Amino acid sequence: MLDFRYPHRPFHYKHGKLGFRPDRAACYIGSTESMDIWVLFVHEDKLEDDANTLPAGSSFTNPTQLSAKHFRQFLSWMLYCLSSISYPGLHVRSNRRYAVNLDHNSPNWSFVPDFRNVLSLPI
């Protein structure tokens, strides 16, 4: 399920080699039966070829969540992508895809019913 209701959920690392610091880069977008789904934004020049394995349950000292402005930009991008592929249950006119003021602290998504709530993935 896609779920955009929890943008402030912190990213916690479990196993393996992440290869970059997730400071202000992570956004929780949903879950499957047993896994959380995250989108992480990272500059290509910040990727490490020789990343170290972190112990299970590692957390980070800096916030991992996207800034409010970057989260609004991400939602606008997701709205554009999902509406472009006629995602089931998402109804938005193509001329409204860019109707959100990204600089406004409380953008109005009311023209897309239930967009920030749970959207079931098609089977």
N, C-alpha and C positions, 0 to 999 in steps of 0.2 A: 504494500500500500504506500502511496505517496501521502505524506502528511507534513504540511508546512506550518503547523501550529507551534512548533517548539524550537524557534531559531536560537534560543539562548542556552540550549542543552550543551554542556561541555563535552568535548571529544576526549575519550579515554582510550589509550592505546593498549592492545592486548599482547600480541606476539609478532615476531618477525622484524623486518627492517623497513622502517618508514621512509628513510632517505631524505627527509626535510623536516624542519620545525613547523608545526601546524599553527603557529601564532596567528590569530585572526584569519584563519583560512578554512575552517570547518563549518559545515552546515548539515545538521541532521534532517533527512528528508523522508524517513519512513522505516519500515521493517518488513521482513518476511517472517516465516514461522520461527526461525531460530537466529536471524541475524539482523542487526541494525544496518541501515543504508545511509551513507554519508557522502556528501560532495565536498571535496577539498580542493581549494584553489592554491596553486603554488607557481611562482615564477620559475621558468625553466632553468635559469642560472643558479637557483637555490637547491636544485636536486644534487644529492651526493652520490657519487659512484661507489664510494667505500663506506656506506652506511653501517653503523653498528647495530647489533641486535639489542633491543631494549628488553628488560625483564617484564614479565606478565604484570598487567595492572599499572603500568607506568602512566603517570599524569604529567602535566606540564605546568610550569609556574606562571606563564603568561596566559591570558584568555585565548581560547581556541575558536570562539564563536566569531562569525563575520560581524563587521560593524553594521549598524542599522542601515546605513546608506548602501553598503554592498549587498546586504540581504534584500533590500528593495530592488536593486539591480538584478540580482539572481532571480527573484520572483518574476520580474518582467521578462527575463530571458526564458524562464520555464513556461510562462504563459504563452509567449510567442511560439516556442517549440511545440508545446502540447496542442495549441490551437491550429498550428500549421499541419499537423498530422491528423486533425479531427479526432482528438482523444475522446473516447466515450465518456459521456456525462459532463463534458466541459463545453459550454455553449458561450461563444464570444464572437461578435462580428469582427471581421478582419480590420475594419477601420478603428476599432477600439483597442487593438493590441498594445498601442502605445499611449493609452489614455491616462496612465498613472504619472503623477508628478514625482519623480525620484528624489527631488530635493525637499519635499514636504515630509515632516516627521510622522504624520499619520496618513499615509496614502489611502485613497478610497478604492477598494477592490469590489465594491458592491455591484458593478456592472457585469461581474462574472460570479454567478451564484456558487457558493461553497468552494471557491478556488483555494482558499487557505486551509480548508478543512480536508479531511481524508478523501482521497480519490483512489478508488479501487483500480488496480492494474488489470487490464483485460487478460483473459486466460487464453 
